Amino acid sequence: MAVGLSHGGTNVYSSSERSQQLWVGTQDGLVLFERDTNGGWRESQRALRGQHISAIVFEHTTGTMFAGAFFGSVHASADGGKTWERRDNGIPIHDVYSLASNVVDGKVRVYAGTQPAHLFVSEDLGLHWNE
């Protein structure tokens, strides 16, 4: 279980287990912190350098992680943040400030809020988006 922090909105995740990972969205990409053997935190990875990350969401059904960026749109990782790809087909506005996901009738939906204010939804894990 990982916890995500970003300044683009509230990111709250709960688990019955103590989290060993903490993803933080920054003005220069994502930073992953992991617990060390003494219970402290150490930086272990950086991703999406140069992107101003404003939102992070974990889609728990598939394990896909999404990051929204100011003038960078939406990026997705299906391998725990090791590799990332841009997924914004159908989002003409590239300032993504908020992300959310849920399951409706057994189907995963991912939502992206942009500035100027528009709401986009994807039912294929970000491959295609509709307003």
MOVEN-V893137 format. One record per residue. SS is DSSP state (2 for helix, 1 for strand, 0 for the rest). PHI is phi in radians with two decimals (none if undefined). D_FIRST is the distance of its C-alpha to the first C-alpha in Angstrom with 2 decimals. Layout:
ss/phi/d_first
SS/PHI/D_FIRST
SS/PHI/D_FIRST
This chain:
ss/phi/d_first
0/none/0.00
1/-2.08/3.77
1/-1.94/6.85
1/-2.04/10.01
1/-2.14/13.51
0/-2.61/16.71
0/-1.59/20.25
0/-1.60/20.94
0/2.58/19.82
0/-1.35/17.46
0/-2.07/13.75
0/-2.16/12.23
0/-2.30/8.90
0/-2.20/8.70
0/-2.69/7.15
0/-1.32/9.45
0/-1.84/7.54
0/-1.24/7.84
0/-1.25/5.42
0/-1.84/6.91
1/-2.30/6.91
1/-2.42/9.00
1/-1.62/10.74
1/-2.19/14.21
1/-1.48/16.84
1/-2.25/20.28
0/-1.28/23.84
0/-2.25/23.45
1/1.70/20.30
1/-1.81/16.63
1/-2.18/15.69
1/-1.79/12.57
1/-1.91/12.54
1/-2.22/11.12
1/-1.19/12.13
0/-1.65/15.40
0/-1.17/17.12
0/-1.61/18.83
0/1.54/15.84
0/-1.49/16.67
1/-2.00/15.05
1/-2.33/16.49
1/-1.22/16.62
1/-2.13/15.66
1/-2.84/16.11
1/-2.24/17.91
1/-2.55/18.25
0/0.95/20.68
0/-0.98/23.10
0/1.54/25.90
0/-1.71/23.97
1/-1.54/23.76
1/-1.41/20.25
1/-1.92/20.55
1/-2.71/17.55
1/-2.35/13.98
1/-2.52/12.36
1/-1.88/9.60
1/-1.64/11.49
0/-1.28/9.41
0/-1.12/12.65
0/-1.84/13.22
0/1.43/10.09
1/-1.38/12.38
1/-1.92/11.73
1/-2.11/14.84
1/-2.28/16.60
1/-1.79/19.89
1/-2.28/22.60
1/-1.23/25.95
0/0.88/28.55
0/-2.56/25.96
1/1.17/24.84
1/-2.01/21.61
1/-2.15/19.67
1/-2.33/17.13
1/-2.32/15.05
0/-1.80/14.42
0/-2.22/13.36
0/1.29/10.25
0/1.67/12.75
0/-1.22/15.37
0/-2.24/17.97
0/-2.34/18.75
1/-2.40/21.52
1/-1.33/23.31
0/-2.31/23.30
0/-2.46/25.89
0/-1.08/28.72
0/1.87/30.40
0/-1.84/29.21
0/-1.37/32.36
0/-1.77/31.04
0/-1.74/28.79
0/-1.77/27.70
1/-1.67/24.35
1/-1.92/23.29
1/-2.57/20.79
1/-2.38/18.39
1/-2.69/17.10
1/-2.55/16.35
1/-2.77/17.19
1/-2.00/18.75
1/-2.14/22.52
0/0.91/24.61
0/1.38/22.00
1/-1.99/21.80
1/-1.29/18.99
1/-2.14/20.35
1/-2.06/19.23
1/-2.04/21.29
1/-2.25/22.48
1/-1.77/24.69
1/-2.08/27.19
0/-2.19/29.96
0/-1.04/32.68
0/-1.11/31.18
1/-2.55/30.34
1/-2.11/27.62
1/-2.05/26.64
1/-2.29/24.82
1/-2.22/23.67
0/-1.94/23.44
0/-2.32/22.77
0/1.01/19.52
0/1.54/21.57
0/-1.22/24.38
0/-2.42/26.91
0/-2.22/27.08
1/-2.24/29.65
0/-1.44/30.75
